[in-house]
Amino acid sequence: MSVPAIGEQASAPTEPKPVNHRPISRRIKAACDALVHGDVKTVTEAAAKANLSREHLSRELSKPHIAAYLHQKACRALAIGASRAAAVKLELLDAASEHVRDSASAFVLGLAGIKPKADAQVSVNIDIKAGYVIDLREPEERAQSPAQRMAGPMGKTQVIDNAE
């Protein structure tokens, strides 16, 4: 394997194939917009609003390029909504209620990465199954020592001697 000389380019990187943008009909776009903006709640209502059959709209929404279009529209709507929500949170910083002001300021500070440390939390992880095993054998068949049998981890029986 030879190393290319300085100034030589080893091999031109292959450019990815351009994505074939399939056209989306005006009615499908109208149904997608109605779904994203909340004008309709169901696919049936969106189909009726766009003058399409429900079955056709459902088939079209399952196609990858239309699902990508719908996702793009939803992301755009959320980006616009996020800026409006930020403005509302900032307005709530000047609210008359102290509780609302506290909640809004804690949220805004949390977004900025300024958070109080969480209280120390104790986590106990004990793998002991609670319960007793009742020995129904006859007294002659039982063990010689007075012991209680208890089911331990993994179904093994442990002998607990109370004589100590």
C-alpha positions in Angstrom: 0.0 0.0 0.0 1.5 3.3 -1.1 1.2 6.5 0.8 0.1 9.5 -1.3 2.7 12.2 -1.7 2.2 15.6 -0.1 -0.3 17.6 -2.1 -1.8 14.5 -3.7 -5.3 13.6 -2.7 -5.7 9.9 -1.9 -9.2 9.4 -3.4 -12.1 11.8 -3.8 -14.7 11.1 -1.1 -17.9 9.9 -2.7 -20.7 12.3 -2.3 -23.9 10.9 -0.9 -26.7 10.5 -3.4 -29.1 13.4 -3.4 -32.3 12.5 -1.6 -35.2 12.1 -4.0 -37.8 14.4 -2.7 -41.1 12.9 -3.6 -43.9 15.4 -4.1 -46.6 15.7 -1.5 -50.0 16.6 -2.7 -51.7 19.8 -1.6 -54.5 17.9 0.2 -52.0 15.7 2.2 -50.1 18.9 3.2 -53.4 20.5 4.3 -54.2 17.4 6.4 -50.8 17.4 8.0 -51.0 21.1 8.8 -54.4 20.6 10.4 -53.0 17.8 12.6 -49.9 19.7 13.7 -51.7 23.0 14.5 -54.4 21.2 16.5 -57.3 22.2 14.2 -58.4 18.5 14.2 -57.8 15.8 16.8 -58.0 12.6 14.7 -56.9 11.3 11.3 -60.6 11.0 10.3 -61.2 14.6 11.0 -58.1 15.6 9.1 -59.1 13.6 6.1 -62.6 15.1 6.1 -61.1 18.6 6.3 -58.7 17.9 3.4 -61.5 16.2 1.4 -59.7 12.8 1.5 -60.8 9.4 2.5 -59.5 8.2 5.9 -58.0 5.1 4.4 -56.0 7.0 1.8 -54.7 9.5 4.4 -53.7 6.7 6.7 -51.8 5.0 3.9 -50.1 8.2 3.0 -49.1 9.1 6.6 -47.3 5.8 6.8 -45.0 6.6 3.9 -41.5 7.7 5.0 -41.3 11.0 3.1 -44.7 12.1 4.4 -43.9 11.0 7.9 -40.7 13.0 7.6 -42.7 16.0 6.4 -45.1 15.7 9.3 -42.2 15.3 11.8 -40.6 18.5 10.3 -43.8 20.4 10.7 -44.2 19.2 14.3 -40.7 20.2 15.2 -41.2 23.7 13.8 -44.4 24.1 15.7 -42.7 23.0 18.9 -39.8 25.4 18.3 -42.3 28.3 18.0 -44.2 27.1 21.0 -41.0 26.9 23.1 -40.2 30.5 22.5 -43.7 31.5 23.5 -43.5 29.3 26.6 -40.2 30.9 27.5 -41.8 34.3 27.2 -44.7 33.2 29.5 -42.2 31.9 32.1 -40.4 35.2 32.0 -43.7 37.1 32.5 -44.5 34.9 35.5 -41.3 36.1 37.2 -43.3 39.3 37.8 -46.5 37.7 39.0 -48.4 38.8 42.0 -48.4 35.4 43.6 -45.1 34.5 45.4 -45.7 30.8 44.8 -46.0 31.3 41.0 -42.9 33.6 41.0 -40.9 31.0 43.0 -41.9 28.2 40.6 -41.2 30.2 37.5 -37.8 31.4 38.8 -36.8 27.8 39.8 -37.7 26.6 36.3 -35.8 29.4 34.5 -32.7 28.9 36.8 -32.9 25.1 36.1 -32.8 25.8 32.4 -29.8 27.9 32.9 -28.1 25.0 34.8 -28.4 26.5 38.2 -30.0 24.0 40.5 -29.9 23.3 44.2 -28.2 20.1 45.2 -30.7 17.3 45.9 -30.9 16.1 49.5 -28.9 13.0 50.3 -30.9 10.0 49.5 -30.3 6.6 51.1 -30.6 3.7 48.8 -30.9 0.3 50.4 -30.6 -2.8 48.2 -30.9 -6.0 50.2 -31.5 -9.2 48.4 -33.3 -11.1 51.1 -36.6 -12.6 50.5 -38.9 -12.3 53.5 -41.0 -15.3 54.8 -40.8 -18.6 56.5 -40.8 -22.2 55.3 -43.2 -24.4 57.2 -41.8 -27.9 57.7 -44.7 -30.3 57.6 -42.6 -33.5 58.1 -43.2 -35.8 61.0 -41.2 -35.0 64.1 -39.1 -38.2 63.6 -38.1 -37.0 60.1 -37.0 -33.5 61.2 -33.4 -32.5 61.9 -31.9 -33.3 65.4 -31.2 -29.6 66.2 -34.0 -27.2 67.0 -33.8 -25.0 64.0 -36.1 -23.0 61.9 -35.8 -23.2 58.1 -36.1 -20.1 56.1 -35.9 -19.7 52.3 -32.9 -17.6 51.4 -31.7 -16.1 48.2 -31.9 -18.1 45.0 -34.3 -20.6 46.6 -31.7 -22.2 48.9 -32.7 -23.2 52.3 -30.7 -21.7 55.2 -30.8 -23.0 58.7 -31.1 -20.5 61.4 -30.2 -21.8 64.8 -31.8 -19.9 67.7 -29.8 -21.8 70.3 -27.0 -19.3 70.2 
